[in-house]
Amino acid sequence: MSNRAVAGPEIEKLIQLLAKLPGLGPRSARRAALHLIKKKDQLLIPLARAMGVAVDSIGVCSTCGTVDTTDPCTICSDPRRDTGTIVVVEDVADLWALERAGALNCRYHVLGGTLSPLDGIGPDDLTITALLERVAAGGIREIVLAVNATVEGQTTAHYITDRLRGLDVSVTRLAHGVPVGGELDYLDEGTLAQAMKARTQF
Amino acid sequence: MSNRAVAGPEIEKLIQLLAKLPGLGPRSARRAALHLIKKKDQLLIPLARAMGVAVDSIGVCSTCGTVDTTDPCTICSDPRRDTGTIVVVEDVADLWALERAGALNCRYHVLGGTLSPLDGIGPDDLTITALLERVAAGGIREIVLAVNATVEGQTTAHYITDRLRGLDVSVTRLAHGVPVGGELDYLDEGTLAQAMKARTQF
């Protein structure tokens, strides 16, 4: 009795698709669907339209690999950015996170993942060749490897460093250390050891 | 620097609208947007289409007040349902919850809220008159008041009971008691007292 239809298949379909979004489960997807239906003019119609626009206009930047509605993307075509520094990230989400931090007025290169032999992901599955071509084209002073501090991320960083050897470019990585606002007592030993080793003048 | 555009305004707009869904905040809306963009064919296009269909087809049932793509709704037009029992709920979400429980093969009436003089919500802002008309039309044996166990819900229940007086219909309410799987130690005194008062033969 519990899977009787309470509404037309169109509503069930909407709930099912919403439940596939990260952060929404079956229960919150139902709540979201009902919210959308109730706020038809303020939310459902604009969101349907925004998704339609996204379907039509979003693509991958042929230079750096981020997603955007223009190619080259907003960042690659921004003349105020330092063209000499490329920050290498695993994923578009990492690029967005670094931009939110606003740390560097640079350009990016999205790898599209990390090397993972066990999962069958080799160098050709990432955009490493495109990165080497960007560097070989000249004008790049520094490559910042902003990959995750995981085994796969670090393996990928080492591989890229090897491939960049011989090219006239400085390769750097993000600093390890105590997160801002972090309490020492809750940090792992690896981070604490790195933070101590890289201690700076106060 | 932190609010520099990292992507076209179309993507920012999508993120902003997703952030208005219950259960998603600004951060998870970004994650959801990126997920949608990456899964364009499997998720973004079907969801955009489902929302377009919802915009065009969803309305309110003129009999019971639920949302559906047909009028009368799926429930009101289901011939296998008992037409003699109307379960009165505050909101469509409550109707969906009762249907998931599959407790009663009945029809419903959605009030659209509760009486709340402080918020300026009186009987005319709810669908109480429509409920009385359904009862007056005949064929209704029982009205189950499945409103929330809150002050506003109970006030509304009392008001409806008063208005139904004189009509030949039995008015019932949901049982109070220990939730299934609930531990006594964590329950409030009011619920425990009600559960004890309404104890049944084992």
Interface residues (C-beta under 8 A of the other chain):
Chain A: M1 S2 R4 A5 V6 A7 G8 E10 I11 K13 L14 L17 L18 K20 L21 P22 G23 L24 S28 R30 R31 A32 L34 H35 L36 I37 K38 K40 L43 L44 I45 P46 L47 A48 A50 M51 G52 V53 A54 V55 S57 I58 T66 V67 D68 T69 T70 C73 T74 I75 V92 A93 L95 W96 E99 R100 A101 G102 N105
Chain B: M1 S2 R4 A5 V6 A7 G8 E10 I11 K13 L14 L17 L18 K20 L21 P22 G23 L24 S28 R30 R31 A32 L34 H35 L36 I37 K38 K40 L43 L44 I45 P46 L47 A48 A50 M51 G52 V53 A54 V55 S57 I58 T66 V67 D68 T69 T70 C73 T74 I75 V92 A93 L95 W96 E99 R100 A101 G102 N105
